Amino acid sequence: MRHSTVAAIALVLMAGIATSRQAEAQSADAASIEPPATAALDEEAPFLAENTVAMDKMMSGMAVKPTGDVDADFTAMMIPHHQGAIDMALAELRYGKNEQLRRIAQEIIVEQQQEIAAMRMALGQPLPPSMPVPTQVQPQSQDLKTAPSPMHMHMHMNKDQSR
């Protein structure tokens, strides 16, 4: 009986040593993993800064004092929310490289501007002055070739569908 107790203790100690060595090996592996390249983080810094400004502006704009008019309060909160989406999409156009996401960002800009205008009209508010849709922003790392506008893509798609 005594021999089996000593053997059991020995097994527990050996298991503890093995676990300790495994933890040390994992710790060494973790130490050898390098943090994300600082160059990549530095490259993303302008995007992150612009996105933070857009988010802060949106959040403060959405903090409205209730007026007792549900429609006016809804619109007062939704317009900054939509403008925040526009501002974030513009940051994607400036810094993003994925063409599919850049096209989605273009669509967000157009759609959110249209919804802002519709909400203002529904409440009889004046519309902002007309200006070109800012969807032609090129990513910083690309050449100056112009991507098709969402309206151009829509018109082209409709023309192809009518055939």
N, C-alpha and C positions, 0 to 999 in steps of 0.2 A: 504494500500500500504506500509505504514511504517512498519507494522508488518511483511509482507512478506520479506522486505529488511533485517530486523533484523534476521529473520529466515534463510534467505539465507546466511548471514554473519556467523551465528552460525554454519550452516552446513559446510561452508568452513573451519571455525576454527576447527571443530570436525574432518573433513577429514584430515586437516593438522596435528592435534595431532595424529590421527591414523597412518598416514604415518610416522610421526616421531618415534612413538613407534615401527612400523614395521621395520624401518631402524635400530633402536637400537637393536632390536631382531636379525636381520640379522647380524649386526656387532658383537654381542655377539656370535652368531653361528660361524661366521668366525674366531673369536678369539679362539674358542674351538677346531677348526680343527687343528690337529697337523701337522707340516711339515713332509715330508718323513723321515722315520727313518734314523738317521745318520749312523747306522750300515750298512744299505743297500747302502748308498752313499759311505761309506768307502770301502765296498766290491767292488763296481764298479770302484773305483778310478784307480786301475792299468789298467783296460781295457780302461778307458777314456784317461789316459795318453798315453798309447801305440797307441791308435787310433789317438790322436792328433799329435803325432810324425809322424805317417804314412801319415796323411793328409797334414801336413806341408811339408814333404819331397816330396810328390806327387805334390803339388801346385808349389813348387819352381822348381822342375824338369820339369814341363810343360811350364814354362816361358822361351821359347827359342827365340832366335833372328832369324828372318826369313833369310834363305839363298838364296832364289830364286828358290829352288828346292822343289816343293810342296810335293813330296813323302818323301824326307828326313825330311822336317819340320813336316809333319804329323806323321811320325814314331818317331821323336824326342819327340813329345808331347804325343803320345799314349803309348810309352813304360813306362814312369814314371806313367802314368795313370793306366795302367795294373798292374804295380808293387805295386802301392798304393792299388789296390783291393786285391792283394795277401797279403800285409801286414795287411790290415784290416781283411781279412778272417783268418789269423793266430791268430789275437787277439781274434776273435770269438772262434776259436778252443781252445785257452788257457783258456778263461774265461766263455764262453757260456755253458749252460747246456741243451738247447733244442736240442735233437738228430737230428731232421729234419733240423734245421738251421746249425748244425755242418756239416751235410752231404752236404748241399748246399755250405758251406764255403770250404769244401774239393774239390768240383767240380769247384768252382771259381778258386782255386789255380791251379789245373791241366789245366783248359781251358785257363786261363790268361798266364800261362807259355808257353803253346803251341802257343798262338797268338803272344807272344813276339818273340819266336823262328821263327815263320813264317814271321814276319815283318823284322827281321834281315836278314833272308835268302833272302827275296825279294829284299833287297838292297845290297846283297852281303857282309853283315857284318858278322864278326865271331860270332859264337854262344858261350854263356857262357859255362864254363865247366859243364859236366854232374854231377849231384848230386841227391841224393834221394829227392823225393817230400816230403815236410814237412807237410804231412796231418795227421800224427799220434799224434799230440799234444793232450794231454788229458786236459780236464777242471780241474781247480785247486781243485774242490770239489769232483771229482770222483776217484774211485780206478784205478789201473793201467791196467785194461782190455783194449785190443786193438780193436778199431773199424775197420771194413773192409775198405780197401782202395777203392777209386773210381774205379781203374782198376779192382780189385777183384770183386766189385759189378757189373761192366760192363760185365766182363767175365761170372759171374754167371748168370746175366740176359740173356745174349746171349745164354748160354747153356740151360736155361729154355725155352727160346723162340723157340729153334730149335726142341724141342720135340713135 
